[in-house]
Amino acid sequence: MTRVYLDHNATTPLRPEARAAMVAALDVTGNASAVHRDGRAARRIIEEARGAVAALVHGDPRCVTFTSGGSEAATTLLAADFVARDRERGGFQRLIVSAVEHSCVLAGGRYAPGAIAVCPVDAAGRVDLASLEALLAADGGRALVAVMAANNETGVIQPLAEIAALCRIHGAALVVDAVQALGKMPVDLTALGCDALFVSAHKIGGPQGVGAIVTASETVGFPPLVRGGGQEGRRRAGTENLAGIAGFGAAAAALSPGIAAEMQRLVALRDWLEREIITISGRSRVIGLPAERLPNTSLTIHPGLEGETAVIALDLAGIAVSTGSACASGKIAPSHVLAAMGLAATEARSALRVSLGWTTTRQDLERFVTAFAAHARTIAARAA
């Protein structure tokens, strides 16, 4: 049986363009730091990829630093001596994060636990702006704020324009986690009003193990996390992952022209799916409404069902979905995102996340609906 993959928020299937670019890069012998012809060939691949990633977020290629992924990027950026636009080095002694951030941001980067403040969210999972303003005022403008563009579990899009405006008023710096947003909504570095953002290749059809930091200008800086050689403009030491970076660039280039059309396609599929789920079980409900959400993400809760049990049953039926973040799989505790939104632990444990992507078809969703309905009937019969 052909499997149906509906867990794109965890990782996406590799795009053929990315695979081809990676295979070609594997045949390039040179080290990109070498000045001979072989080294220059490797350097050319990296710089072409840098340009493609920058174009996808409307940034400057000179402001792109490749990393091993989103977690490394977050740890690198979240530091007290982060350099914001038009600011002197250092002074950001406090970090403010939202309660629904990815674990790599909640960990606080290089901040001590006592220097991290958590901003609450509303019932839809959006940052509480009044609470954020109070936290900023208490810090006298010397805070670094880290907020995700869109949530990896619920798909809820944050009010970034309002968050950026508050940061400007209070003189705070803003870092945006754009990992889940990239390719699923417009990501414009200038329009976001942030000092820096970070992204990851494997969320857009690129390979796992490569990401990037993109700063708003060359004046924005951060202390290197990985020290040693002079790679990546001395912002990240270590020989570059040539094949991974080549795949990242190829995925970015392939994605760039068709984002608007793909968003329309995915939102139509998502809305159809949610209508079908509610029809199957009138007690089920969609999480994140009425907030604006990513077009590909549907998190639903199902009273009377256990999310983990449903994931296993669907897996046996040849369908891959999740209960939430892949980084939290195997943990007994319910989602911190849903807890922050005010859901009870019993509700959170009934959650199922279906995340669509470039390979998803209507037939895939029809198979999911059939399998989910069968599982729901089985659970109902056992309870009768």
CORZILIN-V729735 format. One line per field, one symbol per residue. ss: DSSP state (h for helix, s for strand, l for the rest). phi: phi as a letter, one per 40 degrees, with the letter a starting at -180 (. if undefined). Layout:
ss: ???
phi: ???
This chain:
ss: lllsslsllllllllhhhhhhhhhhhllllllllllhhhhhhhhhhhhhhhhhhhhllllhhhssssllhhhhhhhhlllllsllllllllllsssssllllhhhhllllllhhhsssslslllllslhhhhhhhhhhllllsssssslslllllssllhhhhhhhhhhhllsssssllllsllslllhhhhlllssssshhhlllllllssssslllllslllllllllhhhhlllllllhhhhhhhhhhhhhhhllhhhhhhhhhhhhhhhhhhhhhhllllssllllllslllssssslllllhhhhhhhhhhllsslslllhhhlllllllhhhhhllllhhhhllsssssllllllhhhhhhhhhhhhhhhhhhhhhhl
phi: .ccbbbbcccabdccdccdcccccccccccccccccdcccccccccccccccccccbfbbdcbbbcbcicccccccccaccdbccfbccggccbbbbccbccdccdcgfbccdcbbbbccbcccgcdccccccccccccggbbbbbbccaccccgcccccccccccccdcgccbbbcbdccdgbacbbdcccgccabbbbcccbgcccgaaabbccacccaacdcbbicccfggcachdccdcccccccccccccdcbccccccccccccccdcccccccbcccacchccccbccbbbbbbbdgbcdccccccccccgbbbacicccbcgccccdccccccgccdccccccbbbbcacccbccdccccdccccccccccccccc
